[in-house]
């Protein structure tokens, strides 16, 4: 049993990194809406597998919610999880930080899109998200 625990402890970092390869990058940017032209200016990116793992854990905790009644027209930030070698953006999340410390996330920037989904993070999860992205 002791050998198993030692082996598990030795393999844990490798197991944590599964799904977070060197080929992944998280990009963080600022969305904009300039007289009808929308987009995002990406100014930060990281490839550290441990950080990507932590970010994935937080995003997996998001809870699907109904579209919020009041939401700023432009999100506070946008983040993407990309696999450049495969030319794939696995996940896009637009993030609105709320006054109560929570966050609303969406897969799209614009509320008029039919396939837009909304998610919520509580205050603690939002603090963790901010600590990773800062």
Phi, psi and omega per residue, in radians:
X1 nan -0.720 -3.132
X2 -1.119 -0.699 3.111
X3 -1.098 -0.668 3.123
X4 -1.099 -0.769 3.140
X5 -1.123 -0.684 3.093
X6 -1.131 -0.765 3.113
X7 -1.103 -0.744 3.114
X8 -1.087 -0.769 3.128
X9 -1.109 -0.632 3.131
X10 -1.251 -0.581 -3.090
X11 -1.573 -0.246 -3.061
X12 -0.970 -0.824 3.127
X13 -1.051 -0.622 3.114
X14 -1.187 -0.752 3.137
X15 -1.141 -0.611 3.121
X16 -1.155 -0.571 -3.088
X17 -1.414 -0.176 3.115
X18 -1.077 2.286 -3.072
X19 1.592 -0.153 3.123
X20 -2.201 1.352 -3.083
X21 -1.508 2.962 3.086
X22 -1.071 -0.315 -3.070
X23 -1.438 -0.003 -3.131
X24 -1.740 2.592 3.060
X25 -2.451 2.432 3.000
X26 -1.801 2.204 3.081
X27 -1.915 2.423 3.128
X28 -2.167 2.297 -3.100
X29 -2.546 -3.139 -3.137
X30 -1.956 2.055 3.095
X31 -1.243 2.695 3.081
X32 -2.502 2.722 3.015
X33 -2.388 1.728 -3.057
X34 -1.900 1.648 3.127
X35 0.927 0.824 3.093
X36 1.625 -0.262 3.080
X37 -1.582 2.070 -3.111
X38 -1.946 2.704 3.109
X39 3.041 -2.849 3.116
X40 -2.567 2.438 3.049
X41 -1.782 1.964 -3.114
X42 -1.544 2.154 -3.083
X43 -2.148 -0.072 -3.139
X44 -2.436 2.528 3.047
X45 -2.658 2.599 3.064
X46 -2.542 2.639 -3.089
X47 -2.109 0.017 -3.113
X48 -1.050 2.065 -3.036
X49 -1.102 -0.595 3.134
X50 -1.176 -0.716 3.111
X51 -1.156 -0.730 3.110
X52 -1.111 -0.691 3.088
X53 -1.053 -0.810 3.141
X54 -1.098 -0.718 3.112
X55 -1.116 -0.753 3.100
X56 -1.023 -0.742 3.140
X57 -1.016 -0.753 -3.123
X58 -1.175 -0.824 -3.113
X59 -1.104 -0.564 3.096
X60 -1.216 -0.301 3.107
X61 -1.486 -0.160 -3.110
X62 -1.051 2.520 3.133
X63 -1.963 2.290 -3.140
X64 -1.158 2.380 -3.123
X65 -2.318 2.910 3.024
X66 -1.244 2.715 3.123
X67 -0.979 2.260 3.134
X68 -1.119 2.566 -3.139
X69 -1.265 -0.667 3.141
X70 -2.178 2.147 3.141
X71 -2.604 2.369 3.120
X72 -0.985 2.555 -3.101
X73 -1.102 -0.441 3.141
X74 -2.170 2.301 3.135
X75 -1.141 2.807 3.101
X76 -1.264 -0.608 3.095
X77 -2.770 2.898 3.058
X78 -2.283 2.460 3.051
X79 -2.301 2.562 3.108
X80 -2.271 2.585 2.994
X81 -1.962 1.933 -3.025
X82 -1.982 2.642 2.983
X83 -2.107 1.521 -3.016
X84 -1.011 -0.652 -3.109
X85 -1.160 -0.398 3.118
X86 -1.786 -0.003 -3.074
X87 0.943 0.792 -3.083
X88 -2.230 2.360 2.913
X89 -1.796 1.838 -3.048
X90 -1.195 -0.668 -3.054
X91 -2.606 2.369 2.989
X92 -2.053 2.374 3.031
X93 -2.423 2.107 2.962
X94 -1.576 2.381 -3.015
X95 -2.148 2.219 3.005
X96 -1.971 2.121 3.068
X97 -1.474 2.264 -3.074
X98 -1.700 2.790 -3.113
X99 -1.083 -0.495 -3.109
X100 -1.462 0.091 3.115
X101 1.659 -0.179 3.114
X102 -1.480 -3.090 3.107
X103 -2.463 2.564 2.992
X104 -1.912 2.310 3.130
X105 -2.071 2.669 3.097
X106 -2.539 2.689 3.096
X107 -1.453 -0.129 -3.133
X108 -2.388 2.757 -3.111
X109 -1.477 -0.437 -2.941
X110 -2.075 2.210 -3.053
X111 -1.212 -0.117 -3.132
X112 -1.529 -0.102 -3.130
X113 -1.386 2.337 -3.058
X114 -1.074 -0.684 -3.033
X115 -1.547 0.246 -3.119
X116 -1.273 2.334 3.092
X117 -2.119 2.612 -3.141
X118 -2.112 2.577 -3.122
X119 -2.391 2.778 3.128
X120 -2.210 2.546 2.946
X121 -2.087 2.444 3.104
X122 -1.342 -3.136 -3.060
X123 -1.064 -0.757 -3.126
X124 -1.143 -0.777 3.122
X125 -1.105 -0.659 3.126
X126 -1.153 -0.680 3.076
X127 -1.079 -0.732 3.110
X128 -1.107 -0.737 3.111
X129 -1.058 -0.824 3.142
X130 -1.068 -0.698 -3.112
X131 -1.145 -0.568 3.105
X132 -1.271 -0.716 -3.033
X133 -1.434 -0.246 -3.131
X134 -1.506 nan nan
